[in-house]
């Protein structure tokens, strides 16, 4: 990941041509914002955690990876990364020292400085607030939200049926992709009603609570628990704007790391 990011600078400078970019977007191994943004976001978080918990040189690596994250133009994972960094820094500070909030705060500040210093990244980030009527991606998400809420209001208990959103939305005549609401919580709400939404929300909240509690309690292997927490927070935050539940490149790393964290918890309890 760090090598791809480093090589990307050479390509941006015109020294090499490896096909790492397409119209200013960092592609890497995955050719859309959701995939590349999540992978770079997760790698950046792992580097931050290893830096906070052990070798501070990992914080330098995290800086490089964060720049890679910014170059993916994945706005959802900009937010997910920032939320995850703040959350894990709060946990580390509660367990050890308040200075860790300063460490992670500096990472977030540097991330924003990077956003402001790279023209294409700054324009992409600013469009979150100024592109409500001009950015097609944002406009479609607003349409998804409006129509999903209307469909849920008509079928609040059981929803319109699992897997029925594409059929429902395609009949409305919009020129937006119909395969997902681009919000995992609204998607479950509209397809499976309150029951499905409650199950998904309970799983995310309870797992996060359990891992956070065990992190504060345990001493051995707590960095693995933090990595699992960061993966889940990145997944849950990105899921507010992306179809994470239908992306294997998001699902497999997330629940592999969450499962690893839970196994550490289980092992330490034996």
MOJOTA-V486785 format. One record per residue. N is the residue number from 1. OMEGA is omega in degrees with one decimal (none if undefined). BURIAL is 1 if it has 16 or more other C-alpha atoms within 10 Angstrom, else 0. D_LAST is the distance of its C-alpha to the last C-alpha in Angstrom with 2 decimals. Layout:
n:N omega:OMEGA burial:BURIAL d_last:D_LAST
n:N omega:OMEGA burial:BURIAL d_last:D_LAST
This chain:
n:1 omega:-179.8 burial:0 d_last:35.85
n:2 omega:178.5 burial:1 d_last:37.26
n:3 omega:177.9 burial:0 d_last:39.81
n:4 omega:-179.9 burial:1 d_last:41.00
n:5 omega:-179.9 burial:1 d_last:41.40
n:6 omega:178.5 burial:0 d_last:43.29
n:7 omega:-179.4 burial:1 d_last:45.53
n:8 omega:177.9 burial:1 d_last:46.22
n:9 omega:178.5 burial:0 d_last:47.99
n:10 omega:178.5 burial:0 d_last:50.28
n:11 omega:177.7 burial:1 d_last:51.04
n:12 omega:-179.4 burial:0 d_last:51.79
n:13 omega:176.9 burial:0 d_last:54.13
n:14 omega:-178.2 burial:0 d_last:55.87
n:15 omega:-178.9 burial:0 d_last:55.15
n:16 omega:177.0 burial:0 d_last:53.28
n:17 omega:-177.2 burial:0 d_last:52.97
n:18 omega:-179.0 burial:0 d_last:49.67
n:19 omega:179.3 burial:0 d_last:49.49
n:20 omega:-176.9 burial:1 d_last:46.53
n:21 omega:171.9 burial:1 d_last:48.43
n:22 omega:-177.8 burial:0 d_last:50.26
n:23 omega:176.9 burial:0 d_last:52.47
n:24 omega:-178.3 burial:0 d_last:50.52
n:25 omega:175.5 burial:1 d_last:47.04
n:26 omega:-175.1 burial:1 d_last:44.44
n:27 omega:-176.0 burial:1 d_last:43.42
n:28 omega:-180.0 burial:1 d_last:41.24
n:29 omega:-173.1 burial:0 d_last:39.68
n:30 omega:-167.7 burial:0 d_last:39.89
n:31 omega:164.4 burial:0 d_last:43.16
n:32 omega:-174.1 burial:1 d_last:42.60
n:33 omega:-175.3 burial:1 d_last:41.39
n:34 omega:-175.1 burial:1 d_last:38.30
n:35 omega:-176.9 burial:1 d_last:36.84
n:36 omega:179.6 burial:1 d_last:37.92
n:37 omega:180.0 burial:1 d_last:37.21
n:38 omega:-176.8 burial:1 d_last:33.61
n:39 omega:178.5 burial:1 d_last:32.91
n:40 omega:177.2 burial:1 d_last:34.62
n:41 omega:-179.5 burial:1 d_last:32.98
n:42 omega:178.2 burial:1 d_last:29.46
n:43 omega:178.4 burial:1 d_last:30.37
n:44 omega:-179.9 burial:1 d_last:31.86
n:45 omega:177.6 burial:1 d_last:28.76
n:46 omega:179.0 burial:1 d_last:26.54
n:47 omega:177.8 burial:1 d_last:29.18
n:48 omega:-178.3 burial:1 d_last:29.30
n:49 omega:178.6 burial:1 d_last:25.56
n:50 omega:177.1 burial:1 d_last:25.66
n:51 omega:179.4 burial:1 d_last:28.77
n:52 omega:-174.4 burial:1 d_last:27.38
n:53 omega:-174.5 burial:0 d_last:24.20
n:54 omega:-175.2 burial:0 d_last:25.81
n:55 omega:-177.3 burial:0 d_last:29.16
n:56 omega:178.0 burial:0 d_last:31.81
n:57 omega:176.5 burial:0 d_last:33.83
n:58 omega:177.5 burial:1 d_last:31.62
n:59 omega:174.5 burial:1 d_last:33.35
n:60 omega:177.5 burial:0 d_last:36.61
n:61 omega:179.7 burial:1 d_last:35.21
n:62 omega:178.4 burial:1 d_last:34.06
n:63 omega:177.8 burial:1 d_last:37.68
n:64 omega:-178.4 burial:1 d_last:38.98
n:65 omega:177.3 burial:1 d_last:36.57
n:66 omega:175.4 burial:1 d_last:37.45
n:67 omega:175.4 burial:1 d_last:41.08
n:68 omega:176.7 burial:1 d_last:40.18
n:69 omega:-179.4 burial:1 d_last:38.54
n:70 omega:-177.9 burial:1 d_last:41.74
n:71 omega:175.3 burial:1 d_last:43.87
n:72 omega:-179.1 burial:1 d_last:42.20
n:73 omega:-178.9 burial:1 d_last:43.88
n:74 omega:-173.9 burial:1 d_last:40.85
n:75 omega:-179.6 burial:1 d_last:41.42
n:76 omega:-177.2 burial:1 d_last:38.43
n:77 omega:164.0 burial:1 d_last:36.08
n:78 omega:-178.9 burial:1 d_last:38.01
n:79 omega:-179.5 burial:1 d_last:36.91
n:80 omega:178.7 burial:1 d_last:33.36
n:81 omega:-178.6 burial:1 d_last:32.96
n:82 omega:178.9 burial:1 d_last:34.42
n:83 omega:-179.0 burial:1 d_last:32.27
n:84 omega:178.9 burial:1 d_last:29.05
n:85 omega:179.9 burial:1 d_last:30.14
n:86 omega:-178.8 burial:1 d_last:30.97
n:87 omega:-178.4 burial:1 d_last:27.72
n:88 omega:177.6 burial:1 d_last:25.45
n:89 omega:176.1 burial:1 d_last:27.85
n:90 omega:179.1 burial:1 d_last:27.53
n:91 omega:-179.2 burial:1 d_last:23.74
n:92 omega:179.2 burial:1 d_last:24.12
n:93 omega:177.5 burial:0 d_last:26.95
n:94 omega:-176.7 burial:0 d_last:25.08
n:95 omega:-172.9 burial:0 d_last:22.34
n:96 omega:-173.2 burial:0 d_last:24.75
n:97 omega:-179.4 burial:0 d_last:28.49
n:98 omega:-178.7 burial:0 d_last:31.10
n:99 omega:-179.9 burial:0 d_last:32.67
n:100 omega:174.0 burial:1 d_last:30.27
n:101 omega:178.0 burial:1 d_last:32.15
n:102 omega:178.5 burial:0 d_last:35.26
n:103 omega:-176.4 burial:1 d_last:33.82
n:104 omega:176.7 burial:1 d_last:32.84
n:105 omega:178.1 burial:1 d_last:36.02
n:106 omega:177.8 burial:0 d_last:38.06
n:107 omega:179.1 burial:1 d_last:36.48
n:108 omega:179.0 burial:1 d_last:37.46
n:109 omega:178.4 burial:0 d_last:40.93
n:110 omega:177.7 burial:0 d_last:41.42
n:111 omega:179.0 burial:1 d_last:40.47
n:112 omega:176.5 burial:1 d_last:43.19
n:113 omega:177.9 burial:0 d_last:45.65
n:114 omega:178.1 burial:1 d_last:45.06
n:115 omega:-176.7 burial:1 d_last:45.67
n:116 omega:-173.8 burial:0 d_last:48.93
n:117 omega:179.8 burial:0 d_last:50.07
n:118 omega:-170.8 burial:0 d_last:49.81
n:119 omega:-175.9 burial:0 d_last:52.52
n:120 omega:178.6 burial:1 d_last:51.02
n:121 omega:179.8 burial:1 d_last:47.61
n:122 omega:-179.8 burial:1 d_last:49.28
n:123 omega:179.6 burial:0 d_last:51.40
n:124 omega:-178.9 burial:1 d_last:48.45
n:125 omega:-178.2 burial:1 d_last:46.49
n:126 omega:-179.2 burial:0 d_last:49.55
n:127 omega:175.5 burial:1 d_last:50.27
n:128 omega:-174.2 burial:0 d_last:47.28
n:129 omega:-174.3 burial:0 d_last:49.51
n:130 omega:-174.7 burial:0 d_last:53.01
n:131 omega:-176.8 burial:1 d_last:52.72
n:132 omega:-178.1 burial:0 d_last:52.30
n:133 omega:-177.0 burial:0 d_last:55.70
n:134 omega:-178.3 burial:0 d_last:56.01
n:135 omega:-176.6 burial:0 d_last:52.63
n:136 omega:-179.9 burial:0 d_last:52.28
n:137 omega:179.6 burial:0 d_last:48.50
n:138 omega:180.0 burial:1 d_last:48.22
n:139 omega:178.5 burial:0 d_last:51.00
n:140 omega:178.6 burial:1 d_last:49.28
n:141 omega:176.6 burial:1 d_last:46.03
n:142 omega:176.3 burial:0 d_last:48.12
n:143 omega:178.4 burial:0 d_last:49.74
n:144 omega:-177.3 burial:1 d_last:46.40
n:145 omega:-179.2 burial:1 d_last:45.24
n:146 omega:-176.7 burial:0 d_last:48.51
n:147 omega:178.2 burial:1 d_last:48.69
n:148 omega:179.2 burial:1 d_last:45.03
n:149 omega:177.7 burial:1 d_last:45.48
n:150 omega:179.8 burial:0 d_last:48.70
n:151 omega:178.4 burial:1 d_last:47.12
n:152 omega:-179.2 burial:1 d_last:44.22
n:153 omega:179.3 burial:0 d_last:46.75
n:154 omega:-178.3 burial:0 d_last:48.51
n:155 omega:-170.3 burial:1 d_last:45.37
n:156 omega:-173.1 burial:1 d_last:42.78
n:157 omega:-175.9 burial:1 d_last:40.70
n:158 omega:-179.1 burial:1 d_last:40.20
n:159 omega:-178.2 burial:1 d_last:41.65
n:160 omega:-179.9 burial:1 d_last:44.13
n:161 omega:-177.9 burial:0 d_last:41.85
n:162 omega:179.1 burial:0 d_last:39.10
n:163 omega:-175.5 burial:0 d_last:40.71
n:164 omega:-178.5 burial:0 d_last:44.02
n:165 omega:-180.0 burial:1 d_last:44.26
n:166 omega:179.2 burial:0 d_last:46.19
n:167 omega:-179.3 burial:0 d_last:48.75
n:168 omega:-173.7 burial:1 d_last:49.08
n:169 omega:-177.0 burial:1 d_last:49.44
n:170 omega:-179.5 burial:0 d_last:51.73
n:171 omega:-176.3 burial:0 d_last:54.31
n:172 omega:173.0 burial:0 d_last:54.62
n:173 omega:178.3 burial:0 d_last:56.60
n:174 omega:178.7 burial:0 d_last:54.68
n:175 omega:178.7 burial:0 d_last:54.65
n:176 omega:177.9 burial:0 d_last:50.91
n:177 omega:-171.5 burial:0 d_last:48.27
n:178 omega:-169.8 burial:1 d_last:47.25
n:179 omega:-175.8 burial:1 d_last:43.89
n:180 omega:178.2 burial:1 d_last:41.62
n:181 omega:-176.2 burial:1 d_last:41.96
n:182 omega:169.6 burial:1 d_last:40.31
n:183 omega:-171.5 burial:1 d_last:37.96
n:184 omega:-178.4 burial:1 d_last:34.87
n:185 omega:175.9 burial:1 d_last:34.79
n:186 omega:-179.9 burial:1 d_last:38.51
n:187 omega:178.1 burial:1 d_last:38.34
n:188 omega:179.8 burial:1 d_last:35.85
n:189 omega:-176.8 burial:1 d_last:37.86
n:190 omega:-177.6 burial:1 d_last:41.12
n:191 omega:-174.9 burial:1 d_last:39.94
n:192 omega:174.5 burial:1 d_last:37.48
n:193 omega:-177.0 burial:1 d_last:38.50
n:194 omega:-177.3 burial:1 d_last:36.52
n:195 omega:-179.5 burial:0 d_last:33.91
n:196 omega:177.9 burial:1 d_last:32.97
n:197 omega:-179.1 burial:1 d_last:33.20
n:198 omega:-179.8 burial:0 d_last:30.94
n:199 omega:179.2 burial:0 d_last:28.23
n:200 omega:-179.0 burial:0 d_last:28.38
n:201 omega:179.5 burial:1 d_last:28.51
n:202 omega:-179.8 burial:0 d_last:25.60
n:203 omega:-178.0 burial:0 d_last:23.41
n:204 omega:-175.1 burial:0 d_last:24.42
n:205 omega:-177.6 burial:0 d_last:24.28
n:206 omega:179.4 burial:0 d_last:21.02
n:207 omega:178.6 burial:1 d_last:19.16
n:208 omega:178.0 burial:1 d_last:20.85
n:209 omega:-178.7 burial:0 d_last:20.03
n:210 omega:-178.8 burial:0 d_last:16.29
n:211 omega:179.4 burial:1 d_last:16.14
n:212 omega:179.1 burial:1 d_last:18.54
n:213 omega:-178.7 burial:0 d_last:16.70
n:214 omega:176.3 burial:1 d_last:13.44
n:215 omega:-179.1 burial:1 d_last:15.77
n:216 omega:-175.9 burial:0 d_last:17.44
n:217 omega:-170.8 burial:0 d_last:14.39
n:218 omega:178.4 burial:0 d_last:12.60
n:219 omega:-177.0 burial:0 d_last:14.41
n:220 omega:176.2 burial:0 d_last:12.99
n:221 omega:-175.6 burial:0 d_last:13.98
n:222 omega:176.9 burial:1 d_last:15.65
n:223 omega:177.3 burial:1 d_last:18.74
n:224 omega:176.4 burial:1 d_last:17.18
n:225 omega:178.0 burial:1 d_last:16.28
n:226 omega:178.8 burial:1 d_last:19.89
n:227 omega:176.8 burial:1 d_last:21.28
n:228 omega:177.7 burial:1 d_last:19.73
n:229 omega:-177.7 burial:1 d_last:21.18
n:230 omega:178.4 burial:1 d_last:24.51
n:231 omega:-179.1 burial:1 d_last:24.78
n:232 omega:178.4 burial:1 d_last:24.30
n:233 omega:177.5 burial:1 d_last:26.80
n:234 omega:178.2 burial:1 d_last:29.25
n:235 omega:-175.4 burial:1 d_last:29.00
n:236 omega:179.5 burial:1 d_last:29.42
n:237 omega:176.9 burial:1 d_last:32.28
n:238 omega:-179.6 burial:1 d_last:34.05
n:239 omega:174.4 burial:1 d_last:33.78
n:240 omega:-174.2 burial:1 d_last:36.24
n:241 omega:-174.8 burial:1 d_last:38.93
n:242 omega:179.2 burial:1 d_last:37.82
n:243 omega:-173.2 burial:1 d_last:37.01
n:244 omega:-174.5 burial:1 d_last:33.49
n:245 omega:178.1 burial:1 d_last:32.40
n:246 omega:179.5 burial:0 d_last:35.00
n:247 omega:-177.3 burial:0 d_last:34.45
n:248 omega:-179.6 burial:0 d_last:32.18
n:249 omega:173.6 burial:1 d_last:32.39
n:250 omega:-174.9 burial:1 d_last:30.77
n:251 omega:-173.9 burial:0 d_last:28.34
n:252 omega:177.9 burial:0 d_last:26.81
n:253 omega:-177.8 burial:1 d_last:25.98
n:254 omega:-171.8 burial:1 d_last:24.78
n:255 omega:167.8 burial:0 d_last:22.27
n:256 omega:-178.9 burial:0 d_last:21.21
n:257 omega:175.5 burial:1 d_last:20.28
n:258 omega:177.1 burial:1 d_last:18.78
n:259 omega:176.2 burial:0 d_last:16.65
n:260 omega:179.6 burial:1 d_last:15.64
n:261 omega:179.3 burial:1 d_last:14.74
n:262 omega:178.3 burial:1 d_last:12.68
n:263 omega:175.0 burial:0 d_last:10.79
n:264 omega:178.1 burial:1 d_last:10.17
n:265 omega:-178.6 burial:1 d_last:9.01
n:266 omega:-178.9 burial:0 d_last:6.59
n:267 omega:-178.3 burial:0 d_last:5.41
n:268 omega:178.5 burial:0 d_last:5.51
n:269 omega:-178.6 burial:0 d_last:3.81
n:270 omega:none burial:0 d_last:0.00
